[in-house]
Amino acid sequence: MTKIKVVHLVDDTTAGGVMRTLDYLTGRPELTGCVEQSVHAINRGSLTIGRIDADVIVSHLTVSWRGLPGLVALRAMNASARLVHVEHSYTRAFTALNVARKSRFFALLRVAYSLFDTVVSVSHAQADWLRARSLVSTDALRVIQPQVELGALTKIVRPTRKPRVIGAIGRLERQKGFDILIDAFRLCPSPDARLLIFGQGSEKARLEELSAGDPRIEFRGHAEDPAQAYREVDFVAVPSRWEAFGLVVREAKAAGVPVLLAPVDGLLDQVGDGAKPVAYCDTKRWANALEDVLRLGDLSTFATERAATEEESDFAADWHAVFLGDDMAPSYQDAA
């Protein structure tokens, strides 16, 4: 049987959700027999990507006005290939907080997305926004939530102890809202509580300044072994300002670690099954939520088991349908 040749295009190869999801997707045993996948790195905003020897080209690129000519050329020079775009970046909350000229921005997205046969949204909340703004035709839109290797996390044995250690795991950037978390934690009077922050990023110095004088807050740097980070914490806080999906929640659930999260964008997909929402960007309510867990010491209302194996199988099957361009694959409208 002839394999489908798939090339993934990326413009950010740093260790993060996109590359971790790609590592997982390209290694799925369910796909290796029928799909040949490779990953090509290109410069962000490149004006020409050129001719690519592939049946399917999957863009994981950041859409921008600067990069739009490159996408047009990609379509023109690869007329016989199926073109797929995965939207890892843009969401309702991102646009509200970061885009001043929204009409112009929406025009960019409509033009860019129209160049692709399929646009993959990484969460149902993101897809709802794309549809509400008429940015993607319903027939072209699919939802495939990201997936990463969770095996080591599912084997973690959770200790039965009073919750004292809060974890914050992710890039130290404004998006993640760790400044909100630090301010909220400092309002909590519990002297034996601890906040462990795992990650690196441009906001590190500012976050350390916000934490100054509170010995309960520790910065642990990048977690080379995510499983070890989840072993050290009793629950995880995810106060993101925007989040296309939020892999840290999926990881925490796999590890059996309860989660407090902001009800925004893709995090809305993950409320329940061990994850509770806290008011968006509200320091005082986050402080109350943290203190409630620390004071009550009862995590039993959070945690439930996840059917990780079923989700992994769905992930591979959904991507196989996208690669095939299968008209029988459910559109977002069918699934909604």
C-alpha positions as CSV (number, residue, x, y, z in Angstrom):
1,M,0.0,0.0,0.0
2,T,1.3,3.5,-0.9
3,K,1.8,5.6,2.1
4,I,0.4,9.2,2.3
5,K,3.4,11.6,2.4
6,V,2.8,14.3,5.0
7,V,5.1,17.2,5.7
8,H,4.6,19.4,8.8
9,L,5.8,23.0,8.6
10,V,6.9,24.7,11.8
11,D,8.4,28.1,12.6
12,D,9.0,27.6,16.3
13,T,11.0,24.5,17.3
14,T,11.5,25.4,20.9
15,A,10.4,22.9,23.5
16,G,6.7,23.5,23.9
17,G,3.2,22.3,23.2
18,V,3.5,22.4,19.4
19,M,6.7,20.3,19.1
20,R,5.6,17.9,21.8
21,T,2.3,17.3,20.0
22,L,4.2,16.8,16.7
23,D,6.6,14.3,18.3
24,Y,3.6,12.4,19.6
25,L,1.7,12.6,16.3
26,T,4.6,11.6,14.1
27,G,5.3,8.6,16.4
28,R,1.8,7.1,16.5
29,P,2.0,3.4,15.7
30,E,-1.6,3.5,14.3
31,L,-0.4,5.8,11.5
32,T,3.1,4.5,10.6
33,G,1.7,1.8,8.3
34,C,-0.2,4.2,6.1
35,V,1.3,7.6,6.6
36,E,4.9,8.9,6.2
37,Q,5.4,12.0,8.2
38,S,8.3,14.5,8.5
39,V,8.8,17.9,10.1
40,H,10.4,20.8,8.2
41,A,11.5,24.0,10.1
42,I,11.2,27.3,8.2
43,N,11.9,30.9,9.1
44,R,8.9,32.7,10.6
45,G,7.3,35.0,8.1
46,S,9.3,33.5,5.2
47,L,8.2,35.0,1.9
48,T,8.7,31.8,0.0
49,I,8.4,28.2,1.2
50,G,8.7,26.6,-2.2
51,R,7.7,23.4,-3.8
52,I,7.3,20.5,-1.3
53,D,7.2,16.8,-2.2
54,A,4.1,15.8,-0.2
55,D,0.6,14.7,-0.6
56,V,-0.5,16.7,2.5
57,I,1.2,19.8,3.9
58,V,0.3,20.7,7.4
59,S,1.1,24.3,8.6
60,H,1.8,24.9,12.2
61,L,2.9,28.4,11.3
62,T,2.0,31.7,13.0
63,V,-0.3,33.6,10.6
64,S,0.8,37.2,10.1
65,W,0.7,39.9,7.4
66,R,4.4,39.5,6.9
67,G,4.0,35.7,6.3
68,L,0.9,35.9,4.2
69,P,2.7,36.1,0.8
70,G,4.5,33.0,1.8
71,L,1.2,31.2,2.4
72,V,-0.1,32.4,-0.9
73,A,3.0,31.1,-2.6
74,L,2.7,27.8,-0.7
75,R,-0.7,27.3,-2.1
76,A,0.3,28.3,-5.7
77,M,3.4,26.1,-5.8
78,N,1.7,23.0,-4.3
79,A,-1.6,23.1,-6.1
80,S,-2.0,19.3,-6.1
81,A,-1.3,18.9,-2.3
82,R,-3.9,19.0,0.4
83,L,-3.1,22.0,2.6
84,V,-4.0,21.9,6.3
85,H,-3.5,24.6,8.9
86,V,-3.4,24.0,12.7
87,E,-4.3,27.1,14.7
88,H,-2.1,26.9,17.8
89,S,-2.1,30.6,18.7
90,Y,-5.1,32.8,18.2
91,T,-8.2,32.7,20.4
92,R,-11.0,35.0,21.6
93,A,-9.1,36.1,24.7
94,F,-5.8,36.6,22.8
95,T,-7.6,38.9,20.4
96,A,-9.4,40.9,23.1
97,L,-6.1,41.5,25.0
98,N,-3.5,41.9,22.3
99,V,-5.1,43.1,19.0
100,A,-5.9,46.8,18.7
101,R,-7.2,46.8,15.0
102,K,-9.5,43.8,15.2
103,S,-11.2,44.2,11.8
104,R,-7.9,44.2,10.1
105,F,-6.8,41.2,12.1
106,F,-9.9,39.3,11.2
107,A,-9.4,40.1,7.5
108,L,-5.9,38.6,7.7
109,L,-7.2,35.4,9.3
110,R,-10.0,35.0,6.7
111,V,-7.7,35.4,3.8
112,A,-5.0,33.1,5.3
113,Y,-7.4,30.3,6.3
114,S,-9.1,30.4,2.9
115,L,-5.8,29.1,1.4
116,F,-6.2,25.8,3.2
117,D,-8.4,22.8,2.5
118,T,-8.8,22.2,6.2
119,V,-8.3,24.3,9.3
120,V,-7.8,22.4,12.6
121,S,-8.8,24.1,15.8
122,V,-7.2,22.7,19.0
123,S,-10.2,23.2,21.2
124,H,-14.0,23.4,20.8
125,A,-14.0,26.9,22.5
126,Q,-11.5,28.1,19.9
127,A,-13.6,26.6,17.1
128,D,-16.7,28.4,18.5
129,W,-14.9,31.7,18.2
130,L,-13.7,31.0,14.7
131,R,-17.2,30.2,13.6
132,A,-18.8,33.1,15.5
133,R,-16.4,35.5,13.6
134,S,-16.9,33.7,10.3
135,L,-13.2,33.2,10.0
136,V,-13.4,29.7,8.6
137,S,-16.1,28.0,6.6
138,T,-17.9,25.4,8.7
139,D,-17.1,22.6,6.2
140,A,-13.4,23.3,6.4
141,L,-13.2,23.3,10.2
142,R,-12.2,20.4,12.3
143,V,-11.4,20.1,16.1
144,I,-8.5,17.9,17.2
145,Q,-7.3,18.5,20.7
146,P,-3.5,18.2,21.3
147,Q,-2.2,15.0,22.8
148,V,1.3,14.2,24.2
149,E,2.9,11.2,25.8
150,L,1.3,10.7,29.2
151,G,2.5,7.2,30.1
152,A,4.9,8.2,32.9
153,L,2.3,10.6,34.4
154,T,-0.4,7.9,34.6
155,K,1.9,5.7,36.7
156,I,2.3,8.4,39.5
157,V,1.0,7.2,42.8
158,R,-0.6,10.1,44.6
159,P,0.2,10.5,48.3
160,T,-2.7,10.9,50.7
161,R,-1.8,14.1,52.5
162,K,-3.3,17.5,53.3
163,P,-2.7,19.7,50.3
164,R,0.0,22.2,51.0
165,V,2.0,22.5,47.7
166,I,0.6,24.4,44.7
167,G,2.2,23.9,41.3
168,A,2.5,26.4,38.4
169,I,3.9,24.7,35.3
170,G,4.6,26.5,32.0
171,R,6.5,29.3,30.2
172,L,7.1,32.3,32.3
173,E,5.2,34.7,30.0
174,R,2.4,37.2,30.4
175,Q,0.0,34.7,28.8
176,K,0.2,32.2,31.6
177,G,-1.0,34.7,34.3
178,F,1.6,33.6,36.9
179,D,1.7,37.2,38.2
180,I,-2.0,36.8,39.1
181,L,-1.2,33.6,40.9
182,I,1.7,35.0,42.8
183,D,-0.3,38.0,44.0
184,A,-3.2,35.7,45.0
185,F,-0.9,33.3,46.8
186,R,0.7,36.1,48.8
187,L,-2.8,36.9,50.1
188,C,-3.1,33.4,51.5
189,P,-2.1,33.4,55.2
190,S,-1.2,29.6,55.4
191,P,2.4,29.7,56.7
192,D,3.2,26.1,55.6
193,A,1.8,26.5,52.1
194,R,4.2,26.5,49.2
195,L,4.1,27.7,45.5
196,L,6.5,25.9,43.2
197,I,6.9,27.5,39.8
198,F,8.3,25.4,37.0
199,G,9.4,27.0,33.7
200,Q,11.6,29.6,32.0
201,G,10.7,32.7,30.1
202,S,11.0,36.5,29.6
203,E,8.9,37.3,32.7
204,K,11.1,35.5,35.1
205,A,12.8,38.6,36.6
206,R,9.4,40.4,37.0
207,L,7.9,37.3,38.7
208,E,10.8,36.9,41.0
209,E,10.4,40.6,42.0
210,L,6.7,40.0,42.7
211,S,7.7,37.1,44.9
212,A,10.4,38.9,46.8
213,G,10.1,38.5,50.6
214,D,7.9,35.4,50.5
215,P,10.1,32.3,51.2
216,R,7.1,30.1,50.4
217,I,7.5,30.8,46.7
218,E,10.2,28.8,44.8
219,F,11.3,29.0,41.2
220,R,12.4,25.6,40.0
221,G,13.3,26.3,36.3
222,H,12.4,24.1,33.4
223,A,11.0,20.7,34.4
224,E,13.2,18.2,32.4
225,D,11.0,15.4,33.9
226,P,7.4,16.6,34.0
227,A,6.4,13.5,36.1
228,Q,8.8,14.6,38.8
229,A,7.2,18.1,38.9
230,Y,3.7,16.6,39.3
231,R,4.9,14.3,42.1
232,E,6.0,17.3,44.1
233,V,2.7,19.2,44.0
234,D,-0.7,18.6,45.5
235,F,-2.7,20.6,43.0
236,V,-2.0,22.8,40.0
237,A,-3.1,26.4,39.2
238,V,-3.6,27.5,35.6
239,P,-4.6,31.2,35.7
240,S,-3.9,31.8,32.0
241,R,-5.0,35.1,30.3
242,W,-5.5,33.2,27.0
243,E,-4.9,29.5,26.1
244,A,-5.7,27.8,22.8
245,F,-5.8,24.5,24.7
246,G,-3.6,24.1,27.8
247,L,-1.7,20.9,27.8
248,V,-0.7,21.3,31.4
249,V,-4.3,20.5,32.4
250,R,-4.3,17.3,30.4
251,E,-1.0,16.3,32.0
252,A,-2.2,17.1,35.5
253,K,-5.3,15.0,35.0
254,A,-3.2,12.1,33.7
255,A,-1.1,12.4,36.9
256,G,-4.2,12.5,39.1
257,V,-3.4,16.0,40.2
258,P,-6.4,18.4,40.8
259,V,-6.5,21.6,38.8
260,L,-7.8,25.2,39.4
261,L,-8.0,26.9,36.0
262,A,-9.2,30.1,34.4
263,P,-12.4,29.5,32.4
264,V,-11.1,31.0,29.2
265,D,-10.6,29.7,25.6
266,G,-9.4,26.1,25.4
267,L,-9.3,25.7,29.1
268,L,-13.1,25.7,29.0
269,D,-12.9,22.4,27.2
270,Q,-11.2,20.9,30.2
271,V,-13.4,22.0,33.1
272,G,-14.5,18.9,35.0
273,D,-12.8,15.6,35.5
274,G,-10.6,17.0,38.2
275,A,-10.5,20.6,37.1
276,K,-12.4,23.5,38.7
277,P,-12.8,27.0,37.3
278,V,-11.8,30.2,39.1
279,A,-12.9,33.7,38.1
280,Y,-10.8,35.0,35.1
281,C,-8.0,37.3,36.0
282,D,-9.4,38.1,39.5
283,T,-6.6,38.1,42.1
284,K,-8.9,38.1,45.1
285,R,-11.1,35.2,43.9
286,W,-8.0,33.2,43.1
287,A,-6.7,33.9,46.6
288,N,-10.0,32.7,48.0
289,A,-9.9,29.6,45.8
290,L,-6.4,28.7,46.8
291,E,-7.1,29.3,50.5
292,D,-10.3,27.1,50.3
293,V,-8.2,24.2,49.2
294,L,-5.4,24.8,51.6
295,R,-7.8,25.3,54.5
296,L,-10.3,22.5,53.8
297,G,-7.6,20.1,52.9
298,D,-10.0,18.0,50.9
299,L,-9.2,17.2,47.2
300,S,-11.8,14.4,46.9
301,T,-14.2,16.6,45.0
302,F,-11.6,17.2,42.2
303,A,-10.2,14.0,40.9
304,T,-11.7,11.5,38.6
305,E,-10.0,9.0,36.3
306,R,-9.4,9.7,32.6
307,A,-9.8,7.4,29.7
308,A,-6.4,8.3,28.2
309,T,-6.2,5.3,25.9
310,E,-9.5,6.1,24.2
311,E,-8.5,9.7,23.7
312,E,-5.1,8.6,22.2
313,S,-7.0,6.4,19.7
314,D,-9.4,9.2,18.8
315,F,-6.4,11.5,18.2
316,A,-4.8,9.2,15.7
317,A,-8.1,8.4,13.9
318,D,-9.0,12.1,13.6
319,W,-5.6,13.0,12.1
320,H,-5.9,10.0,9.7
321,A,-9.2,11.4,8.5
322,V,-7.6,14.8,7.9
323,F,-4.7,13.4,6.0
324,L,-7.1,11.4,3.8
325,G,-9.3,14.4,3.2
326,D,-12.1,12.0,4.0
327,D,-15.5,13.5,3.1
328,M,-17.0,11.1,5.6
329,A,-15.0,12.6,8.5
330,P,-17.3,14.7,10.7
331,S,-17.1,18.4,10.3
332,Y,-17.2,20.7,13.3
333,Q,-20.8,21.5,12.6
334,D,-21.6,17.7,12.7
335,A,-19.8,17.3,16.0
336,A,-21.1,20.4,17.7
